[in-house]
Amino acid sequence: MHKVLVALVVSLMLTASAAAVQFKVMIATWRGCEEACQGFQDYLTEKGIDAEFIFRDANQNKEILPDFLAEARAEKVDLILSWGTTVTRGIAGTLSEVGDPAFNHDIPQIFTIVADPVGANIVETLDNTGQPNVTGTYNRMPEDVNIQTIRAYLPDFKRLGLIYSASEKNSVLKRDEIAELSTKLGFAFNSVELPLGENGEPRIEDIAPKVAELKAAGVDFIYLGSSSFLRENGDMVTAAALKNGIPVLSPYESLVRDSEALISVAPRYYDVGRLAGEQAEKILVDGAKPGELPVARMTSFAIVINMDVAKKLKRFPPIDLLQVAETVP
């Protein structure tokens, strides 16, 4: 009887062990779990990858990012997914900080929704990250495609406007990229900087005056660029632009569907999350080393046009563009 009980206990212990979660994955976000975050989870779940997700949201406070890393180490997570430039730099650090124990150089990490990982000094190139434990996804299309789209919509386009925030690295990088592109592609470019408050962050009340400043400069289109602050306050940006009679091209599709941007040229964030899931599968299941994986690029994009905004601006899209774009009321 004693041997039978021992065998039963051992059997139960083995069963419990087999039922244990195979992988622990921390998902670190900047402003909550959105479409990319969900797409990542769905991909792993659909692939039958047994993972426990540990969600940590910075709530736009970069000071707590070191706590996320400390917890990830204590919990011995198998992978960290970091959303956005600020979160990724706060956890993985930059190339100049490789070897600094304050940053993650031991746990496999995948970044996603990072506008310019090379410019932000997170990776050396999209093909060679330069950080052994880091890879990611790249979801931004070449900016010349946005300019081509604007010209397709507005053939007499001459001047582009951009609002940027010096408190966001990716926002400044995008300003510099567009400035260089304006010379190459032959359009005028006006960029205006949001002043920072006492806390070092931009202020909502400065959005409308900056849009008016671009109106005074005679811009034909406003490009939303790359800014978490402006995306979060997109309703104010697009409303001010519409009031001033200026169309907005947004890299964020939601600002066309749910706000008053005129047009977006962008990948689906949900699909970007699934692409990050593919990277995770290669690391967790196939045993690939993150630093040996190139940053995965999105290859499909969607053009979405808000027809209600087009009507208010009295700028209806040409037939050729309508044939490839999705329209929303």
Protein Blocks (a to p, Z undefined) as FASTA:
>chain_A
ZZmmmmmmmmmmmmmmmmpcfbdcddddfeopafklmmmmmmmmmnopacddddddeklp
aklmmmmmmmmmmnopabdcdedjklmmmmnopfklgoiakbcckbccddehifblmlno
mafblmlnopakbccddfbdcfklmmmmmmmmmmmbcbdcddddfkbmklmmmmmmmmmm
mmmnopacddddddddfkopacfklmmmmmmmmmmnopabdcebjafklmmmmmmmmmmm
mmnopacddfbfklmmmmmcfbdcdddfklmmmmmmmmmmmmmmnopafklpccdddfbd
cddddfklmmmnopacdfklmmmpccdZZ
